[in-house]
């Protein structure tokens, strides 16, 4: 590991701890300048590709999931921490269940399941864009299962 201060390439590890999923935090000390710094090591995963509706393949980008969730949850009582945890859970699930490629519809379905569980308004907002509702009847069809959960 190269020292970020003096660029010397010999350091010693003072402390190692696991932090988040598969991330190791290491405290290091440079053997030349004796300054200390922290590094994080993460397992390098094979890049996941998303198969879009038109058949094109693009690199998986967790920020797209986050942006979609933030739009759906706009002005709803859902914290940034909850959104981040949903994104992390979906990302983890995708890497566990798919080897190299994942259809975009599988990602969308996972997002809808998560939103259905936490906020029905955000769920309908996301579903209206994701499922490309054409008219009010499409909304009604999607709302029927939710309305059955809440008898009058």
C-alpha positions as CSV (number, residue, x, y, z in Angstrom):
1,X,0.0,0.0,0.0
2,X,1.4,3.4,-1.0
3,X,1.5,6.1,1.6
4,X,-0.8,9.0,0.5
5,X,1.5,11.5,2.1
6,X,5.1,10.6,1.2
7,X,4.3,8.0,-1.5
8,X,6.5,5.3,0.2
9,X,5.3,1.8,-0.6
10,X,6.0,0.1,2.7
11,X,3.4,0.4,5.5
12,X,2.3,-1.7,8.4
13,X,-1.2,-2.5,9.5
14,X,-2.0,-1.3,13.0
15,X,-5.7,-2.4,13.2
16,X,-8.2,-4.3,11.1
17,X,-11.9,-4.3,11.5
18,X,-14.8,-5.5,9.4
19,X,-17.3,-2.7,8.8
20,X,-20.2,-3.0,6.3
21,X,-20.9,-6.0,4.1
22,X,-17.6,-7.5,3.0
23,X,-15.6,-4.3,3.7
24,X,-12.5,-4.4,5.8
25,X,-11.3,-1.2,7.5
26,X,-7.5,-1.0,8.1
27,X,-5.5,1.5,10.1
28,X,-2.1,1.8,8.5
29,X,1.2,3.5,9.4
30,X,3.9,4.5,6.9
31,X,7.3,3.0,7.7
32,X,9.0,6.2,6.4
33,X,7.1,9.2,7.5
34,X,5.2,7.4,10.3
35,X,1.9,9.1,9.5
36,X,-1.3,7.1,9.9
37,X,-4.2,6.7,7.6
38,X,-7.2,4.5,7.0
39,X,-7.9,2.2,4.0
40,X,-11.0,0.2,3.1
41,X,-10.9,-3.0,1.2
42,X,-13.9,-4.4,-0.6
43,X,-14.3,-7.6,-2.5
44,X,-14.3,-6.9,-6.2
45,X,-17.5,-8.2,-7.7
46,X,-18.0,-9.1,-11.3
47,X,-19.8,-6.2,-13.0
48,X,-23.5,-6.8,-13.3
49,X,-25.3,-5.9,-16.6
50,X,-28.9,-4.8,-16.8
51,X,-30.9,-6.1,-19.8
52,X,-33.3,-3.3,-20.8
53,X,-36.7,-3.8,-22.4
54,X,-35.2,-3.2,-25.9
55,X,-32.5,-5.9,-25.3
56,X,-29.6,-3.5,-24.8
57,X,-27.3,-4.2,-21.9
58,X,-26.0,-1.4,-19.7
59,X,-23.8,-1.5,-16.5
60,X,-25.8,-1.8,-13.2
61,X,-26.0,1.5,-11.5
62,X,-27.4,1.7,-8.0
63,X,-27.9,5.4,-8.3
64,X,-30.6,4.9,-10.8
65,X,-32.6,2.8,-8.3
66,X,-32.0,5.5,-5.6
67,X,-33.1,8.3,-8.0
68,X,-36.3,6.4,-8.8
69,X,-37.0,5.8,-5.1
70,X,-36.4,9.4,-4.3
71,X,-38.8,10.6,-7.0
72,X,-41.5,8.1,-5.8
73,X,-41.0,9.1,-2.2
74,X,-40.9,12.9,-2.8
75,X,-42.8,14.7,0.0
76,X,-43.6,11.4,1.7
77,X,-42.6,10.5,5.3
78,X,-39.7,8.3,4.2
79,X,-36.2,9.2,5.3
80,X,-33.0,9.1,3.2
81,X,-31.8,6.3,5.5
82,X,-34.8,4.1,4.6
83,X,-34.2,4.8,0.9
84,X,-30.6,3.9,1.2
85,X,-31.4,0.7,3.0
86,X,-33.8,-0.3,0.3
87,X,-31.2,0.4,-2.4
88,X,-28.6,-1.6,-0.5
89,X,-31.0,-4.5,0.1
90,X,-32.0,-4.6,-3.6
91,X,-28.4,-4.4,-4.7
92,X,-27.3,-7.2,-2.4
93,X,-30.3,-9.3,-3.6
94,X,-29.3,-8.8,-7.2
95,X,-25.7,-9.8,-6.7
96,X,-26.8,-12.9,-4.7
97,X,-29.4,-14.1,-7.3
98,X,-27.9,-13.1,-10.6
99,X,-24.5,-14.0,-12.0
100,X,-23.7,-11.5,-14.8
101,X,-27.0,-10.1,-16.1
102,X,-30.3,-9.1,-14.7
103,X,-33.5,-8.1,-16.6
104,X,-34.6,-4.5,-15.7
105,X,-38.1,-5.8,-15.0
106,X,-36.7,-7.9,-12.0
107,X,-35.2,-4.7,-10.6
108,X,-38.4,-2.8,-11.0
109,X,-40.4,-5.6,-9.4
110,X,-38.1,-5.6,-6.4
111,X,-38.4,-1.8,-6.0
112,X,-42.2,-2.1,-6.2
113,X,-42.3,-4.8,-3.5
114,X,-40.2,-2.6,-1.2
115,X,-42.4,0.5,-1.8
116,X,-45.6,-1.5,-1.4
117,X,-44.4,-2.5,2.1
118,X,-43.5,1.0,3.3
119,X,-45.7,3.5,1.5
120,X,-48.7,3.0,-0.8
121,X,-48.6,6.5,-2.3
122,X,-44.9,6.1,-3.3
123,X,-45.7,2.6,-4.6
124,X,-48.4,3.9,-6.9
125,X,-46.2,6.8,-8.1
126,X,-43.4,4.3,-9.0
127,X,-45.8,1.8,-10.5
128,X,-47.4,4.5,-12.7
129,X,-44.0,5.2,-14.3
130,X,-42.6,1.7,-14.2
131,X,-45.7,0.0,-15.6
132,X,-46.4,2.9,-18.0
133,X,-50.0,3.4,-17.1
134,X,-52.0,4.7,-20.1
135,X,-55.2,5.7,-18.4
136,X,-57.2,5.7,-15.1
137,X,-58.2,2.1,-15.5
138,X,-54.6,1.0,-15.3
139,X,-54.4,2.9,-11.9
140,X,-57.6,1.2,-10.7
141,X,-56.2,-2.3,-11.6
142,X,-53.0,-1.6,-9.6
143,X,-54.9,-0.2,-6.7
144,X,-57.4,-3.0,-6.3
145,X,-55.1,-5.3,-4.2
146,X,-54.2,-2.4,-2.0
147,X,-57.8,-1.3,-1.5
148,X,-58.8,-4.8,-0.5
149,X,-56.2,-4.6,2.4
150,X,-58.1,-1.7,3.9
151,X,-61.8,-2.4,4.3
152,X,-64.0,0.6,5.0
